[in-house]
Amino acid sequence: MQSIKTIFKVGYGPSSSHTIGPSRAAEIFLEKNNSASRFVVTLYGSLAATGRGHQTDVAIEKILGKERTDIIWKDEEELPLHPNGMTLEAFTDDKKSIDSWKVYSVGGGELKDEDGRLSEFKDIYPLTTMDEILDWCKTEGRSFWEYVQLHEDDDIWDFLRDIWKIMKDTIKNGLDNEGVLPGPLNLNRKASSYHTKASLAVHDIHHKGTIFAYALAVSEENANGGKIVTAPTCGASGVVPSALFFAEENQGINESRILRALAVAGLIGALVKTNASISGAEVGCQGEIGTACSMASGAMAYLLGGSPSQIEYAAEMGIEHYLGLTCDPILGYVQIPCIERNAFAADKARESAVYAFFSDGSHKISFDQVVKTMLETGKDIKANYRETGKGGLAQNWNS
């Protein structure tokens, strides 16, 4: 299993699989073919179906050059390894092909071609299931964050500190910015008004409203193409930071414990990515929002002082209650229902953590079992409900 650094990537929205991944593919291809006169990029399956709303073409043209790049859309055709497939071709002045590359954007900004994943990170974790890591925690008397510390490079805490700063900056920017998000939906930003209303409320309404505002802030920044941290994807990037920022601001949690909570969240995300998928095009929104909720649930359980078993229980619930969630963005924009889902998942994470904390940590369905179920469920979901914009809300919505 790879570093948790693969879960927390810094980039620009609105989509890790549709903008960050294709941008990275274009950069790699351009480095090999910088002298090419023309590029042809063909997008397949989900990458093509919602690519316009996700600004995939804009992201690619920004790298390769709009004036020398042709984009071909083939949403009815899929390449064999993943729904988010693409081919890049380079040509000379006389239209002679000099290079071609078939590559897949497999979620969270990660790429894969026929030779395997393209990553600067090697496998560093010897244990790759929650049950194995839980047994290690019990045997060693340690917690999940200590397992992370044991296997990551010495710079992991500096890395997480930088990630946390960017997460907080995104929340603050989102709370400050108002107006209408880009695209034909004309969706108004809500984070600022929600934050103002929450500040005037008391008790649980204040808490819920504040978490909602933080999650909306990140998700709206992402939808606007702002700078965000994948956690584990752009489309689900509002869940983890909003839950942790609430803990820091309203519960007095210090930075050291927040960073450890981020380590716990990253480990949970890495387990899902290794044993299932975080790609909405592959398994639906349960792989994005469900994983994000699981990450935040486990992190919040840690901040409550939960045992490893209680943390595992919270993380399990985070995915369990999102099983079967479809990915059906209206007009292909990461706005409806994506933004609201981030807000509700952030609050759901807090509830899952509290529920697990009241228990003794024992339960019937394990985290590993629910992750396996999520993958199987995702494979059974029809393609129309996996980020193609052809089913669900995307089909039934009327302007």
Order of alpha helices (4+ residues) and beta strands (2+ residues): beta-alpha-beta-alpha-alpha-beta-beta-beta-beta-beta-alpha-alpha-alpha-alpha-alpha-beta-alpha-alpha-alpha-alpha-alpha-alpha-alpha-alpha
